[in-house]
């Protein structure tokens, strides 16, 4: 209960930082999601990002996929 919110915030910050760096350097969003998912230590975030990648690939917005 104490570390849960901290774990989510840490993983979210890791995702945002890496994703922003990749997209700023010109990597397409779908590819950036795959790269970020491979770099995540948290398995729940990793799986969620892969699902989001699949949804974005078929036309869903990134915001609704996340």
C-alpha positions in Angstrom: 0.0 0.0 0.0 2.8 2.4 0.7 5.0 1.7 -2.3 2.2 1.1 -4.9 1.6 4.7 -5.8 5.4 5.4 -5.8 5.9 2.5 -8.1 3.3 3.8 -10.5 4.7 7.3 -10.5 8.2 6.0 -11.1 7.2 3.8 -14.0 5.1 6.6 -15.5 8.0 9.0 -15.3 10.3 6.5 -16.9 7.8 6.0 -19.7 7.2 9.7 -20.3 10.9 10.6 -20.3 11.9 7.8 -22.7 8.9 8.2 -25.0 9.5 12.0 -25.2 13.1 11.5 -26.1 12.3 9.0 -28.8 9.5 11.0 -30.4 11.5 14.2 -30.3 14.2 12.5 -32.2 11.8 11.5 -35.0 10.9 7.9 -34.1 7.3 7.1 -35.1 4.9 6.7 -32.2 4.3 3.0 -32.9 7.9 2.2 -32.9 8.6 4.4 -29.9 5.9 2.5 -27.9 7.6 -0.8 -28.7 11.1 0.4 -27.8 9.8 1.9 -24.5 7.9 -1.2 -23.6 11.1 -3.2 -24.0 13.0 -0.8 -21.7 10.4 -0.9 -18.9 11.2 -3.0 -15.8 7.6 -3.1 -14.6 5.9 -6.0 -16.4 2.4 -4.5 -16.1 3.5 -1.3 -17.8 5.4 -3.4 -20.4 2.3 -5.4 -21.3 0.1 -2.3 -21.2 2.4 -0.4 -23.6 2.4 -3.4 -26.0 -1.5 -3.4 -25.9 -1.5 0.4 -26.5 0.9 -0.1 -29.4 -1.5 -2.6 -31.0 -4.5 -0.2 -30.5 -2.6 2.8 -32.0 -1.6 0.7 -35.0 -5.2 0.1 -35.9 -6.1 3.8 -35.5 -7.0 4.4 -31.9 -5.6 7.6 -30.4 -2.6 7.4 -28.1 -4.6 9.0 -25.3 -7.4 6.5 -25.3 -5.0 3.6 -25.8 -3.1 4.6 -22.7 
